[in-house]
């Protein structure tokens, strides 16, 4: 159903507002997921380097990336993914603390 469809033009204004609102929100959700993905790739790159002096930055990016995925999972209502990402976030914060000690 797109805005040029005849059935879309006959629907109520509430349905139209809901449909276009979902599309606008979905674009924002996709953008935040791409940011989370890019941060996760950068985190893995930093964590896999042989230079221990920069690995704490990898843990920091990992924690931020996981927090983004917690937000995305909570907005989607995906409880299992949200809980998994909460565990990863806690472990990434633990990694940061271990590297700073």
C-alpha positions as CSV (number, residue, x, y, z in Angstrom):
1,X,0.0,0.0,0.0
2,X,1.7,3.2,-1.1
3,X,0.3,6.8,-1.4
4,X,-0.5,6.4,-5.1
5,X,-2.6,3.3,-4.6
6,X,-6.4,3.9,-5.0
7,X,-7.2,2.0,-1.8
8,X,-4.8,4.2,0.1
9,X,-6.6,7.3,-1.0
10,X,-9.9,5.9,0.3
11,X,-8.6,5.2,3.8
12,X,-9.2,7.4,6.8
13,X,-6.8,10.1,7.8
14,X,-5.9,8.2,11.0
15,X,-4.7,5.2,9.0
16,X,-2.7,7.4,6.6
17,X,-1.0,9.2,9.5
18,X,-0.2,5.9,11.2
19,X,1.2,4.4,7.9
20,X,3.4,7.3,7.1
21,X,4.5,7.6,10.7
22,X,5.6,4.0,10.7
23,X,7.6,4.6,7.5
24,X,9.3,7.7,9.0
25,X,10.0,5.8,12.3
26,X,11.3,2.8,10.4
27,X,13.9,5.0,8.5
28,X,15.1,6.3,11.9
29,X,15.4,2.7,13.2
30,X,17.4,1.6,10.2
31,X,19.8,4.6,10.7
32,X,20.4,3.8,14.4
33,X,21.1,0.2,13.5
34,X,23.7,1.1,10.9
35,X,25.4,3.3,13.5
36,X,25.4,0.4,15.9
37,X,26.7,-1.9,13.3
38,X,29.6,0.4,12.2
39,X,30.5,0.9,15.9
40,X,30.5,-2.8,16.4
41,X,32.9,-3.4,13.5
42,X,35.2,-0.6,14.7
43,X,35.1,-2.2,18.2
44,X,36.1,-5.6,16.9
45,X,38.9,-4.1,14.8
46,X,40.3,-2.3,17.9
47,X,39.9,-5.3,20.1
48,X,41.7,-7.5,17.6
49,X,44.8,-5.3,17.3
50,X,48.0,-6.4,19.0
51,X,48.3,-3.0,20.6
52,X,46.9,-3.3,24.2
53,X,47.1,0.5,24.8
54,X,44.2,1.1,22.4
55,X,42.0,-1.9,23.2
56,X,40.1,0.0,26.0
57,X,38.7,2.1,23.1
58,X,37.5,-1.1,21.5
59,X,35.7,-2.0,24.7
60,X,34.2,1.5,24.9
61,X,32.9,1.3,21.3
62,X,31.6,-2.1,22.0
63,X,29.6,-0.9,25.1
64,X,28.2,2.0,23.0
65,X,27.2,-0.3,20.2
66,X,25.5,-2.7,22.5
67,X,23.6,0.1,24.2
68,X,22.4,1.1,20.7
69,X,21.2,-2.4,20.1
70,X,19.5,-2.5,23.5
71,X,17.6,0.6,22.5
72,X,16.7,-0.9,19.1
73,X,15.6,-4.2,20.6
74,X,13.5,-2.5,23.3
75,X,11.7,-0.3,20.6
76,X,11.0,-3.4,18.6
77,X,9.7,-5.3,21.6
78,X,12.2,-8.1,21.1
79,X,12.8,-9.1,24.8
80,X,15.3,-11.9,24.1
81,X,17.6,-9.7,21.9
82,X,17.3,-6.8,24.4
83,X,18.4,-9.0,27.3
84,X,21.2,-10.5,25.3
85,X,22.5,-7.0,24.4
86,X,22.2,-5.9,28.1
87,X,24.5,-8.8,29.0
88,X,27.0,-7.8,26.3
89,X,26.8,-4.2,27.5
90,X,27.6,-5.2,31.1
91,X,30.5,-7.4,29.9
92,X,31.9,-4.6,27.7
93,X,31.8,-2.2,30.6
94,X,33.6,-4.9,32.7
95,X,36.2,-5.1,29.9
96,X,36.7,-1.3,30.1
97,X,37.2,-1.4,33.8
98,X,39.6,-4.3,33.6
99,X,41.8,-2.5,31.0
100,X,41.9,0.7,33.1
101,X,43.1,-1.2,36.2
